Amino acid sequence: MSSKKAVAIIVVLALLAGIGLGVWRLSPNPAPSAGWLFELSYPQPDGQPLRLSQARGQLTVVNFWATWCPPCVEEMPELSRIHTQMSSSDVKVLGLAVDSPSQVKAFLQDTPVSYPIAIVGAAGSEMAKKLGASVDALPYTVMIDAQGRVTHQKLGRIKEDELRTWIKEAK
């Protein structure tokens, strides 16, 4: 075997190993029970507390987002539509803003949504990790079943058809 072939093989193997490591690193971690989430309460943009227990026992989509995150903003109308159409059938959407209260309040005045928003600030990063996020990035969406188990999770923008598939699979 020529030295050029050997170098080419080594480069390809190193490239494949790097790709594999990247995919593994960005894959969501398996999440334990998410029942703890429903014991929390955080302020809404109007300052009133949002007790997450209001979604306990229902199929719940939890979306971590921020006003400065373009993919987060892009998915909000679809999350809002899902919540409006399905909240009467025990499917709830909760938005957890990893942002400041003033930013969220101003943003939602211009871009209202139908689902409840709680402002979790920097605590959102640790919460997302406890729900299976492998990296500190937004948006991050999880679906929690009526028993408090994470059934689906996604790092990055979620599309309405994907979310509807999750719901169908979970019911």
C-alpha positions as CSV (number, residue, x, y, z in Angstrom):
1,M,0.0,0.0,0.0
2,S,1.4,3.4,-0.9
3,S,1.9,6.0,1.8
4,K,-0.7,8.3,0.1
5,K,-3.3,5.6,0.4
6,A,-2.4,5.0,4.0
7,V,-2.7,8.7,4.8
8,A,-6.0,8.9,3.0
9,I,-7.4,6.0,5.0
10,I,-6.2,7.5,8.3
11,V,-7.8,10.9,7.3
12,V,-11.1,9.2,6.5
13,L,-11.1,7.2,9.7
14,A,-10.4,10.3,11.8
15,L,-13.2,12.1,10.0
16,L,-15.7,9.3,10.6
17,A,-14.6,9.2,14.3
18,G,-15.1,13.0,14.6
19,I,-18.5,12.8,13.0
20,G,-19.5,9.9,15.3
21,L,-18.3,11.8,18.4
22,G,-20.2,14.9,17.4
23,V,-23.5,13.0,16.8
24,W,-23.1,11.2,20.1
25,R,-22.4,14.5,22.0
26,L,-25.4,16.2,20.5
27,S,-27.8,13.3,21.1
28,P,-30.3,13.9,23.9
29,N,-29.5,12.2,27.2
30,P,-32.2,9.8,28.4
31,A,-34.3,11.7,30.9
32,P,-35.5,10.3,34.2
33,S,-39.0,11.0,35.5
34,A,-40.0,14.6,35.0
35,G,-42.6,14.7,37.8
36,W,-40.4,17.1,39.7
37,L,-41.1,19.8,37.1
38,F,-44.8,19.9,38.1
39,E,-43.8,20.9,41.6
40,L,-42.3,24.2,40.5
41,S,-43.8,27.7,40.1
42,Y,-42.4,30.6,38.2
43,P,-43.6,34.1,37.4
44,Q,-45.5,34.8,34.2
45,P,-44.8,38.0,32.3
46,D,-47.5,39.8,34.3
47,G,-45.8,38.8,37.5
48,Q,-48.4,36.3,38.6
49,P,-47.1,32.9,39.5
50,L,-47.6,30.0,37.1
51,R,-47.8,26.8,38.9
52,L,-46.6,24.1,36.6
53,S,-48.8,21.6,38.5
54,Q,-51.7,22.8,36.3
55,A,-50.4,20.5,33.6
56,R,-49.7,17.5,35.9
57,G,-51.5,14.3,34.6
58,Q,-51.8,15.6,31.1
59,L,-49.7,15.2,27.9
60,T,-47.5,18.3,28.2
61,V,-45.1,19.9,25.7
62,V,-42.5,21.9,27.5
63,N,-40.6,24.4,25.3
64,F,-37.5,26.2,26.5
65,W,-37.0,29.4,24.5
66,A,-35.7,33.0,24.5
67,T,-36.7,36.2,22.8
68,W,-33.2,36.5,21.2
69,C,-33.4,33.0,19.7
70,P,-34.6,33.1,16.0
71,P,-35.6,29.4,15.8
72,C,-37.5,29.7,19.1
73,V,-39.5,32.6,17.7
74,E,-40.2,30.7,14.4
75,E,-41.8,27.8,16.2
76,M,-44.0,29.8,18.6
77,P,-47.0,30.2,16.2
78,E,-47.0,26.4,15.6
79,L,-46.8,25.7,19.4
80,S,-49.6,28.2,19.9
81,R,-51.8,26.5,17.3
82,I,-51.2,23.1,18.9
83,H,-52.2,24.5,22.3
84,T,-55.3,26.2,21.0
85,Q,-56.5,23.1,19.1
86,M,-55.6,20.5,21.6
87,S,-55.7,22.0,25.1
88,S,-59.3,20.8,25.6
89,S,-58.2,17.2,24.9
90,D,-55.6,17.1,27.7
91,V,-52.6,18.3,25.6
92,K,-50.9,21.3,27.1
93,V,-48.0,23.5,25.9
94,L,-45.9,25.3,28.4
95,G,-43.3,27.9,27.4
96,L,-40.3,28.3,29.7
97,A,-38.5,31.5,28.9
98,V,-34.7,31.4,29.5
99,D,-34.7,35.2,29.5
100,S,-35.3,38.3,31.6
101,P,-38.8,39.3,32.6
102,S,-38.7,42.7,30.9
103,Q,-37.5,41.1,27.6
104,V,-40.3,38.5,27.7
105,K,-43.0,40.9,28.6
106,A,-42.1,43.3,25.8
107,F,-41.7,40.5,23.3
108,L,-45.1,38.9,24.1
109,Q,-46.9,42.3,23.7
110,D,-45.9,42.2,20.0
111,T,-46.0,38.4,19.6
112,P,-48.7,36.9,21.8
113,V,-49.2,33.2,22.2
114,S,-52.1,31.1,23.4
115,Y,-50.1,28.9,25.8
116,P,-48.8,29.9,29.3
117,I,-45.3,31.3,29.6
118,A,-43.2,31.2,32.7
119,I,-40.0,33.1,33.1
120,V,-37.3,30.7,34.4
121,G,-34.3,32.8,33.5
122,A,-30.9,31.1,33.9
123,A,-32.5,28.2,35.9
124,G,-33.9,27.0,32.5
125,S,-30.5,25.7,31.5
126,E,-30.2,23.3,34.5
127,M,-33.9,22.3,34.1
128,A,-33.4,21.4,30.4
129,K,-30.4,19.3,31.4
130,K,-32.4,17.4,34.0
131,L,-35.0,16.7,31.3
132,G,-32.3,15.3,29.0
133,A,-30.7,18.1,27.1
134,S,-27.1,17.2,26.3
135,V,-25.9,20.8,25.5
136,D,-26.9,24.2,26.7
137,A,-28.7,25.5,23.6
138,L,-32.2,26.6,22.6
139,P,-34.8,25.9,21.6
140,Y,-35.3,22.6,23.5
141,T,-38.6,20.8,23.6
142,V,-39.7,17.8,25.6
143,M,-43.0,15.9,25.7
144,I,-44.0,14.6,29.1
145,D,-46.8,12.0,29.4
146,A,-49.6,11.8,32.0
147,Q,-47.4,9.7,34.3
148,G,-44.6,12.3,34.3
149,R,-42.2,10.5,31.9
150,V,-40.3,12.3,29.1
151,T,-41.4,10.5,25.9
152,H,-39.8,12.7,23.3
153,Q,-37.2,15.4,23.2
154,K,-35.6,17.7,20.6
155,L,-32.8,20.2,20.6
156,G,-33.5,22.8,17.9
157,R,-36.6,24.1,16.1
158,I,-39.6,21.8,16.2
159,K,-42.1,21.8,13.4
160,E,-45.9,21.4,13.9
161,D,-46.1,18.1,12.0
162,E,-43.3,16.6,14.1
163,L,-45.1,17.7,17.3
164,R,-48.4,16.2,16.0
165,T,-46.6,12.9,15.4
166,W,-45.3,13.0,18.9
167,I,-48.8,13.6,20.3
168,K,-50.3,10.8,18.1
169,E,-47.6,8.3,19.3
170,A,-48.2,9.3,23.0
171,K,-51.9,8.9,22.9
